[in-house]
């Protein structure tokens, strides 16, 4: 069976430099940051859904079908970028000034 090309014939495939042993702490910190963020969101979401359901409001389907307005989309984009920035900083070890 012939090897398939997964990139254009005129381009060379990108090569990523392997993580060095000294990068492991940074990568570990990035994973921990993601895990902390994810857990906080999952915890708050579960608690919110339970409290609302106890009060007669089951929002699970509404959440699945909700279409955010422009203001919420903008806020979500800012929050997403802040998280990405934090993770990249953890991986690179390069932090900006405290705000």
N, C-alpha and C positions, 0 to 999 in steps of 0.2 A: 504494500500500500504506500502511495506517495505521501510525503510530508505535506500537510496543508500549510499555506501561509496565512497568518492571522493579521497581517499588516500589509499596507500597500507595497508593491514590488519596488517602488522607487525610494522607499524609506528603510532605514536600518531599525531593528527593534531597539527599544530603549533598554539600557542596562542600569539597574539600581545597585548602588554601592551597598554591600552587605553591612549589616549592623556590626559595629565593633564591640568588643567586650565592654568598653567604657560607656557605650550607649545603653546598656541594659538597665541601669538605674533610671535613666530618663524615660525609657520605654515603659518600665514598670510604673513610674509615677503617672504617665499618661493613661495607662490602663486603670490605675486606681482612681484617677480623676473621673474618667468615664463611668466607672462602676459606681462611684459616689453620686454623680449626677443622675444616672439612670435609676438608682435605688430611690433617691429622693423623689423623683417624678412618679415612679411606680407606687410608692407608699402613699403619697398625697392623692394620686388618682384613685387608688383603691379606697382610701378613707372617704374621699369626696363622694364616690359612688355609693358607698354603704350608708353614709349619713343622709344623702338625698333619697335613697330608696326607703330608709326608715321613715322619712317624712312624706312618703307617697309619690316621690318623683323618681322614676327609673330613666336615667339619661343615657344608658349604654347605646341604644340605637341612634339617639339624637347625635351623640358624639361621632358615631361612625359615618353619619350622613351630612354632618355640618360642613358648610362652605364658609370659611372665614371672610370677613369684609377686608377692605384695603388697609384699614388701620391695624387690624390684628395681623394681617399678612406682613406688614411693615415691622411690627414688634417681633413677630416670630423670626423674621430675617435677621434682625439685630441680635436677638438671643442666640440664634444658630451661629452667627459669625463670632460672637463672644466665646461660645463653647469651642468652636474650631480653633480660634486664636489661643485659648488656654491649652488645648491639647498639643498644638504645634509648639507652643512655648515649652511645655513639659518635655516633648521629644527632643527639641533642639537645646534646651537648657538656657535659652536666651529670653529673658524677661524684660518687658518694658518698664517704665517708671510706674510706681504705684499711683493710682488715681484716687 
